[in-house]
Amino acid sequence: MRTIRLAAALLAFSASAAYAQTPVQITGPVCKPGVHQQPQGPFALYVFCDDALGTNIAVFLRDLGAPLSGPYDLGRRFWQGQKWAYDVTSYAWLPDGKLLVATSAIYGTGAVYVLELESQKSKVALEPQEDGCVPILKSIKGSRVKVEIASCERKKDYTVEFAI
């Protein structure tokens, strides 16, 4: 019985650690449209694969339950139309309930954002980089994030690391 509990605890830990450290690419041919649920949380992304217009997203509260105080209620479950929602290349659910989103500079801003889902607040975690067109989240380890940046001129791709 102890072995089963230990195995279950290890699986739960590895599952929560994995989703926090595994960014999901959603741009171009790997775009999977539809609902992308937050592991162990009430939120989800709706991903729109808009082909040549990029990949665009909306955050929504899928399990509202009783009406909440704050920005979500029975008639306002979606949060979109912000700079972070346009031409998204990748995202990662963070263990603290936040969402990390990278946007392309083609139809988006070229920045990486941290979204506080419950309060509907966002902040720029990484400003657009010089000659950077397409940032893609590559890995998250603790509070360190690696982003691969494709150059606008295709002269040289590079990686940027920053703390969240």
DRENNUGU-920159 format. One record per residue (C-alpha): x, y, z. Coordinates in steps of 0.5 Angstrom, whole numbers, plus 500, padded with zeros to 3 digits. Example, Ala and Ser with C-alpha at 12.3 -4.5 7.8 and 13.67 -1.06 7.14 Angstrom:
BEGIN
525491516
527498514
***
This chain:
BEGIN
500500500
506505502
509503495
502505491
502512495
509514494
508512486
502516486
505522490
511522485
506521479
502527481
509531483
512529476
505531472
505538475
512539474
512537467
506542465
509548468
516546464
513544458
511550453
506548448
508551440
501553437
504556431
504554423
503547422
503544429
497549431
491545434
485549434
480549440
480548447
487547451
485546458
489548464
492542468
489542475
485549474
479552472
481556466
483554458
485557452
481557446
486557440
484559433
489557427
487563423
493560417
496566414
493571419
497567425
494564431
490567436
487566443
482567448
482565455
476563458
473560465
471554463
468552470
465558473
461555478
457560483
458567480
465570482
467577484
471580479
472580472
468573470
461572471
456568467
456573461
463574461
467568461
472570456
478575456
481576449
482582444
489584448
496585445
498578448
492575444
495576437
499571433
501567439
507562438
507558444
504558451
506555458
501554464
505556470
504552477
502559480
496559476
499564471
500563463
506565459
504567452
509569446
507573441
510573434
512580431
508579424
501580427
503581434
508585438
514580439
513580446
512575452
507576457
505573463
497573464
494573471
488569469
484571475
484578475
485579468
492583468
498582464
505584464
510584459
515579461
520580455
520586451
521585443
528583441
532587436
531584430
527578433
520576429
518570432
519568439
518561441
518558449
523553449
523551456
522553463
526551469
524554476
523561475
528561468
525561461
528560455
526563449
528561442
528568437
527567430
531573426
527578422
532578417
533570418
541572419
541569425
537565430
538566437
536564444
534569450
534567457
530571463
527570469
519571471
***
